[in-house]
Each structure stands twice: as structure tokens, then as C-alpha cells.
Amino acid sequence: MSRLLPEVPFSREQAVVITTAYRNVFIDDDQGTHFRRVIRNAETDAGRFASDGLLRQ
């Protein structure tokens, strides 16, 4: 678990720090009063392990 990605609600300032530290984390649906943190992964094997785990269930 990363120390930069808290599991609790966080401020816009904290979100900006996170998006600056990671190249695949973005702020989407920015409504001014609330926003969504989005993690995108465009690497070749992105999601392979998650997909394999879901297929086994």
C-alpha cells in the first residue's frame, strides 16, 4: 500500500500532490465541490492479474 494514497477522504490539495507524484493518476469529474480520483494504466499487461483472479472466482 502506498503512503500517498489514503483510504479515507482527502482534500483537493492532497489530490494534487497524488496526481503530481504518479503519472497514471488523474482528477476526473471535477465539480468544484467534489471530484473523483482515477487511476489509469495503459501498460501492455495492465489488469492481467485482476482479470485472472476474477476468472477464477
A tleap script that builds the chain and sets N, CA, C and O, in Angstrom:
source leaprc.protein.ff14SB
mol = sequence {
  NMET SER ARG LEU LEU PRO GLU VAL PRO PHE
  SER ARG GLU GLN ALA VAL VAL ILE THR THR
  ALA TYR ARG ASN VAL PHE ILE ASP ASP ASP
  GLN GLY THR HIE PHE ARG ARG VAL ILE ARG
  ASN ALA GLU THR ASP ALA GLY ARG PHE ALA
  SER ASP GLY LEU LEU ARG CGLN
}
set mol.1.N position { 0.846 -1.190 0.000 }
set mol.1.CA position { 0.000 0.000 0.000 }
set mol.1.C position { 0.883 1.241 0.000 }
set mol.1.O position { 1.835 1.336 0.775 }
set mol.2.N position { 0.570 2.164 -0.850 }
set mol.2.CA position { 1.335 3.395 -0.957 }
set mol.2.C position { 0.986 4.348 0.182 }
set mol.2.O position { -0.165 4.429 0.610 }
set mol.3.N position { 1.981 5.054 0.659 }
set mol.3.CA position { 1.731 6.055 1.699 }
set mol.3.C position { 1.064 7.296 1.126 }
set mol.3.O position { 0.507 8.091 1.882 }
set mol.4.N position { 1.106 7.490 -0.206 }
set mol.4.CA position { 0.495 8.672 -0.810 }
set mol.4.C position { -0.980 8.499 -1.120 }
set mol.4.O position { -1.673 9.491 -1.348 }
set mol.5.N position { -1.482 7.273 -1.137 }
set mol.5.CA position { -2.882 7.040 -1.500 }
set mol.5.C position { -3.692 6.652 -0.265 }
set mol.5.O position { -3.797 5.468 0.056 }
set mol.6.N position { -4.260 7.628 0.424 }
set mol.6.CA position { -5.032 7.323 1.629 }
set mol.6.C position { -6.335 6.605 1.294 }
set mol.6.O position { -6.889 6.785 0.209 }
set mol.7.N position { -6.820 5.792 2.226 }
set mol.7.CA position { -8.078 5.073 2.040 }
set mol.7.C position { -9.272 5.859 2.573 }
set mol.7.O position { -10.404 5.379 2.521 }
set mol.8.N position { -9.028 7.043 3.075 }
set mol.8.CA position { -10.087 7.894 3.627 }
set mol.8.C position { -10.247 9.118 2.725 }
set mol.8.O position { -9.378 9.382 1.894 }
set mol.9.N position { -11.347 9.874 2.873 }
set mol.9.CA position { -11.498 11.098 2.075 }
set mol.9.C position { -10.302 12.032 2.281 }
set mol.9.O position { -9.721 12.084 3.365 }
set mol.10.N position { -9.951 12.757 1.237 }
set mol.10.CA position { -8.819 13.658 1.336 }
set mol.10.C position { -9.120 14.949 0.590 }
set mol.10.O position { -10.060 15.023 -0.201 }
set mol.11.N position { -8.318 15.950 0.853 }
set mol.11.CA position { -8.560 17.293 0.312 }
set mol.11.C position { -8.090 17.404 -1.140 }
set mol.11.O position { -7.368 16.544 -1.643 }
set mol.12.N position { -8.516 18.476 -1.793 }
set mol.12.CA position { -8.071 18.741 -3.162 }
set mol.12.C position { -6.552 18.917 -3.194 }
set mol.12.O position { -5.896 18.455 -4.128 }
set mol.13.N position { -5.996 19.576 -2.190 }
set mol.13.CA position { -4.547 19.769 -2.140 }
set mol.13.C position { -3.828 18.423 -2.089 }
set mol.13.O position { -2.813 18.233 -2.760 }
set mol.14.N position { -4.354 17.489 -1.291 }
set mol.14.CA position { -3.764 16.153 -1.230 }
set mol.14.C position { -3.906 15.441 -2.579 }
set mol.14.O position { -2.993 14.732 -3.002 }
set mol.15.N position { -5.033 15.623 -3.249 }
set mol.15.CA position { -5.243 15.002 -4.557 }
set mol.15.C position { -4.249 15.541 -5.581 }
set mol.15.O position { -3.749 14.786 -6.415 }
set mol.16.N position { -3.960 16.832 -5.524 }
set mol.16.CA position { -2.989 17.420 -6.448 }
set mol.16.C position { -1.602 16.828 -6.204 }
set mol.16.O position { -0.873 16.547 -7.155 }
set mol.17.N position { -1.237 16.638 -4.946 }
set mol.17.CA position { 0.053 16.015 -4.625 }
set mol.17.C position { 0.113 14.606 -5.210 }
set mol.17.O position { 1.133 14.209 -5.773 }
set mol.18.N position { -0.971 13.857 -5.080 }
set mol.18.CA position { -1.023 12.488 -5.594 }
set mol.18.C position { -0.906 12.480 -7.116 }
set mol.18.O position { -0.147 11.688 -7.673 }
set mol.19.N position { -1.653 13.358 -7.796 }
set mol.19.CA position { -1.607 13.368 -9.263 }
set mol.19.C position { -0.255 13.835 -9.781 }
set mol.19.O position { 0.142 13.480 -10.891 }
set mol.20.N position { 0.451 14.625 -8.991 }
set mol.20.CA position { 1.788 15.061 -9.378 }
set mol.20.C position { 2.812 13.946 -9.187 }
set mol.20.O position { 3.764 13.836 -9.959 }
set mol.21.N position { 2.619 13.123 -8.161 }
set mol.21.CA position { 3.578 12.066 -7.842 }
set mol.21.C position { 3.471 10.857 -8.771 }
set mol.21.O position { 4.462 10.158 -8.985 }
set mol.22.N position { 2.289 10.604 -9.323 }
set mol.22.CA position { 2.076 9.433 -10.171 }
set mol.22.C position { 1.707 9.869 -11.579 }
set mol.22.O position { 0.970 10.839 -11.756 }
set mol.23.N position { 2.209 9.163 -12.579 }
set mol.23.CA position { 1.919 9.550 -13.961 }
set mol.23.C position { 0.594 9.000 -14.470 }
set mol.23.O position { 0.125 9.422 -15.527 }
set mol.24.N position { -0.022 8.068 -13.746 }
set mol.24.CA position { -1.265 7.455 -14.227 }
set mol.24.C position { -2.458 7.719 -13.305 }
set mol.24.O position { -3.455 6.999 -13.367 }
set mol.25.N position { -2.366 8.740 -12.456 }
set mol.25.CA position { -3.465 9.111 -11.556 }
set mol.25.C position { -3.941 10.509 -11.951 }
set mol.25.O position { -3.141 11.430 -12.115 }
set mol.26.N position { -5.263 10.646 -12.102 }
set mol.26.CA position { -5.840 11.891 -12.586 }
set mol.26.C position { -7.035 12.297 -11.728 }
set mol.26.O position { -7.588 11.481 -10.991 }
set mol.27.N position { -7.424 13.563 -11.834 }
set mol.27.CA position { -8.648 14.054 -11.209 }
set mol.27.C position { -9.691 14.165 -12.313 }
set mol.27.O position { -9.480 14.873 -13.298 }
set mol.28.N position { -10.807 13.474 -12.159 }
set mol.28.CA position { -11.905 13.497 -13.130 }
set mol.28.C position { -13.176 13.997 -12.462 }
set mol.28.O position { -13.251 14.088 -11.236 }
set mol.29.N position { -14.164 14.318 -13.269 }
set mol.29.CA position { -15.479 14.765 -12.787 }
set mol.29.C position { -15.341 15.873 -11.751 }
set mol.29.O position { -15.985 15.841 -10.703 }
set mol.30.N position { -14.504 16.842 -12.051 }
set mol.30.CA position { -14.242 17.939 -11.118 }
set mol.30.C position { -15.429 18.894 -11.115 }
set mol.30.O position { -15.623 19.653 -12.064 }
set mol.31.N position { -16.225 18.856 -10.047 }
set mol.31.CA position { -17.418 19.692 -9.915 }
set mol.31.C position { -17.166 20.927 -9.047 }
set mol.31.O position { -18.090 21.695 -8.777 }
set mol.32.N position { -15.932 21.115 -8.615 }
set mol.32.CA position { -15.630 22.239 -7.742 }
set mol.32.C position { -15.775 21.872 -6.276 }
set mol.32.O position { -14.869 22.128 -5.482 }
set mol.33.N position { -16.907 21.272 -5.903 }
set mol.33.CA position { -17.123 20.867 -4.511 }
set mol.33.C position { -16.708 19.424 -4.265 }
set mol.33.O position { -16.471 19.031 -3.123 }
set mol.34.N position { -16.620 18.639 -5.327 }
set mol.34.CA position { -16.174 17.251 -5.195 }
set mol.34.C position { -15.512 16.807 -6.501 }
set mol.34.O position { -15.696 17.433 -7.544 }
set mol.35.N position { -14.755 15.739 -6.430 }
set mol.35.CA position { -14.030 15.235 -7.589 }
set mol.35.C position { -13.806 13.741 -7.405 }
set mol.35.O position { -14.088 13.179 -6.346 }
set mol.36.N position { -13.300 13.119 -8.442 }
set mol.36.CA position { -13.029 11.681 -8.389 }
set mol.36.C position { -11.566 11.448 -8.762 }
set mol.36.O position { -11.069 12.005 -9.741 }
set mol.37.N position { -10.887 10.624 -7.973 }
set mol.37.CA position { -9.516 10.219 -8.288 }
set mol.37.C position { -9.605 9.001 -9.199 }
set mol.37.O position { -10.295 8.034 -8.878 }
set mol.38.N position { -8.910 9.045 -10.334 }
set mol.38.CA position { -8.969 7.966 -11.317 }
set mol.38.C position { -7.562 7.453 -11.565 }
set mol.38.O position { -6.632 8.231 -11.776 }
set mol.39.N position { -7.417 6.139 -11.536 }
set mol.39.CA position { -6.136 5.511 -11.851 }
set mol.39.C position { -6.288 4.827 -13.199 }
set mol.39.O position { -7.139 3.954 -13.369 }
set mol.40.N position { -5.458 5.227 -14.157 }
set mol.40.CA position { -5.489 4.626 -15.495 }
set mol.40.C position { -4.162 3.930 -15.736 }
set mol.40.O position { -3.106 4.452 -15.379 }
set mol.41.N position { -4.214 2.759 -16.338 }
set mol.41.CA position { -2.992 2.034 -16.628 }
set mol.41.C position { -3.048 1.563 -18.069 }
set mol.41.O position { -3.872 0.716 -18.413 }
set mol.42.N position { -2.183 2.101 -18.911 }
set mol.42.CA position { -2.183 1.761 -20.328 }
set mol.42.C position { -1.024 0.837 -20.694 }
set mol.42.O position { -0.683 0.705 -21.869 }
set mol.43.N position { -0.422 0.200 -19.700 }
set mol.43.CA position { 0.684 -0.706 -19.985 }
set mol.43.C position { 0.163 -2.002 -20.587 }
set mol.43.O position { -1.009 -2.339 -20.427 }
set mol.44.N position { 1.021 -2.716 -21.269 }
set mol.44.CA position { 0.644 -3.916 -22.012 }
set mol.44.C position { -0.130 -4.928 -21.181 }
set mol.44.O position { -1.166 -5.416 -21.631 }
set mol.45.N position { 0.338 -5.255 -19.990 }
set mol.45.CA position { -0.304 -6.270 -19.150 }
set mol.45.C position { -1.220 -5.664 -18.090 }
set mol.45.O position { -1.524 -6.319 -17.093 }
set mol.46.N position { -1.654 -4.447 -18.287 }
set mol.46.CA position { -2.479 -3.769 -17.287 }
set mol.46.C position { -3.726 -4.582 -16.973 }
set mol.46.O position { -4.471 -4.970 -17.873 }
set mol.47.N position { -3.942 -4.834 -15.702 }
set mol.47.CA position { -5.141 -5.542 -15.269 }
set mol.47.C position { -5.109 -7.042 -15.456 }
set mol.47.O position { -6.092 -7.717 -15.149 }
set mol.48.N position { -4.015 -7.580 -15.948 }
set mol.48.CA position { -3.956 -9.024 -16.214 }
set mol.48.C position { -4.179 -9.835 -14.944 }
set mol.48.O position { -4.946 -10.798 -14.951 }
set mol.49.N position { -3.520 -9.457 -13.860 }
set mol.49.CA position { -3.656 -10.215 -12.621 }
set mol.49.C position { -5.061 -10.085 -12.044 }
set mol.49.O position { -5.614 -11.060 -11.534 }
set mol.50.N position { -5.638 -8.898 -12.119 }
set mol.50.CA position { -7.008 -8.714 -11.632 }
set mol.50.C position { -7.975 -9.532 -12.476 }
set mol.50.O position { -8.874 -10.179 -11.940 }
set mol.51.N position { -7.795 -9.508 -13.791 }
set mol.51.CA position { -8.677 -10.277 -14.675 }
set mol.51.C position { -8.553 -11.769 -14.412 }
set mol.51.O position { -9.561 -12.475 -14.365 }
set mol.52.N position { -7.323 -12.259 -14.239 }
set mol.52.CA position { -7.113 -13.679 -13.943 }
set mol.52.C position { -7.805 -14.073 -12.644 }
set mol.52.O position { -8.422 -15.135 -12.563 }
set mol.53.N position { -7.703 -13.216 -11.627 }
set mol.53.CA position { -8.341 -13.500 -10.343 }
set mol.53.C position { -9.852 -13.539 -10.454 }
set mol.53.O position { -10.498 -14.378 -9.827 }
set mol.54.N position { -10.422 -12.643 -11.244 }
set mol.54.CA position { -11.874 -12.628 -11.428 }
set mol.54.C position { -12.344 -13.865 -12.187 }
set mol.54.O position { -13.413 -14.402 -11.895 }
set mol.55.N position { -11.564 -14.315 -13.147 }
set mol.55.CA position { -11.942 -15.500 -13.917 }
set mol.55.C position { -11.958 -16.755 -13.047 }
set mol.55.O position { -12.742 -17.670 -13.298 }
set mol.56.N position { -11.099 -16.807 -12.027 }
set mol.56.CA position { -11.026 -17.982 -11.149 }
set mol.56.C position { -12.171 -18.041 -10.147 }
set mol.56.O position { -12.418 -19.095 -9.563 }
set mol.57.N position { -12.866 -16.947 -9.939 }
set mol.57.CA position { -13.922 -16.927 -8.916 }
set mol.57.C position { -15.172 -17.604 -9.399 }
set mol.57.O position { -16.158 -17.678 -8.666 }
savepdb mol mol.pdb
quit
